């Protein structure tokens, strides 16, 4: 099983995002999951961290990654 991870700041929160071929993608927030919506700047930070992880996974897998946000 392959596993990749990226840890990054989103405002005052730290997000550890992992991807494994067995479990897919998961995020752990510290000290806790934000209880309010993210600001525009925080969304940018989150997307940047997420996109960095997915780009690394894509390079190793030799394919493309599609992200759909709702």
C-alpha positions as CSV (number, residue, x, y, z in Angstrom):
1,X,0.0,0.0,0.0
2,X,1.4,3.4,-1.0
3,X,0.7,6.4,1.2
4,X,1.4,10.1,0.8
5,X,0.8,13.0,3.2
6,X,1.0,16.7,3.4
7,X,0.8,18.9,6.5
8,X,-0.1,22.6,6.1
9,X,-1.6,25.6,7.9
10,X,-5.1,26.9,7.2
11,X,-5.3,30.1,9.2
12,X,-4.8,29.1,12.9
13,X,-5.5,25.4,12.1
14,X,-3.1,22.7,11.0
15,X,-4.4,20.2,8.4
16,X,-2.7,16.9,7.9
17,X,-4.0,15.4,4.6
18,X,-3.2,11.8,3.6
19,X,-3.8,9.7,0.6
20,X,-3.4,5.9,0.4
21,X,-4.3,3.5,-2.3
22,X,-6.3,1.5,0.2
23,X,-8.2,4.3,2.1
24,X,-8.3,7.2,-0.4
25,X,-8.0,10.8,0.9
26,X,-8.4,11.8,4.6
27,X,-7.9,15.0,6.6
28,X,-7.1,15.5,10.3
29,X,-7.4,19.0,11.7
30,X,-5.6,20.3,14.8
31,X,-6.5,21.5,17.4
32,X,-10.0,20.6,15.9
33,X,-12.1,20.8,12.8
34,X,-13.0,24.5,12.1
35,X,-16.5,25.1,13.4
36,X,-17.2,28.0,11.0
37,X,-16.8,28.3,7.3
38,X,-13.3,29.1,6.0
39,X,-12.5,32.6,4.9
40,X,-11.5,33.3,1.3
41,X,-7.8,33.3,2.4
42,X,-8.2,30.1,4.4
43,X,-9.9,28.4,1.4
44,X,-6.9,29.4,-0.7
45,X,-4.5,27.9,1.8
46,X,-6.5,24.7,2.1
47,X,-6.7,24.3,-1.7
48,X,-3.0,24.9,-2.1
49,X,-2.1,22.3,0.5
50,X,-4.6,19.8,-1.0
51,X,-3.5,20.5,-4.5
52,X,0.2,19.9,-3.6
53,X,-0.7,16.5,-2.2
54,X,-2.8,15.5,-5.2
55,X,-0.1,16.7,-7.6
56,X,2.4,14.4,-5.8
57,X,0.0,11.5,-5.9
58,X,-0.6,12.1,-9.6
59,X,3.1,12.2,-10.4
60,X,3.7,8.8,-8.7
61,X,0.6,7.2,-10.2
62,X,1.3,8.5,-13.7
63,X,-2.2,9.9,-14.2
64,X,-4.5,12.8,-13.7
65,X,-6.5,13.7,-10.6
66,X,-9.9,15.3,-10.8
67,X,-11.3,17.3,-7.9
68,X,-15.0,18.3,-7.7
69,X,-15.9,20.9,-5.0
70,X,-19.5,21.5,-4.1
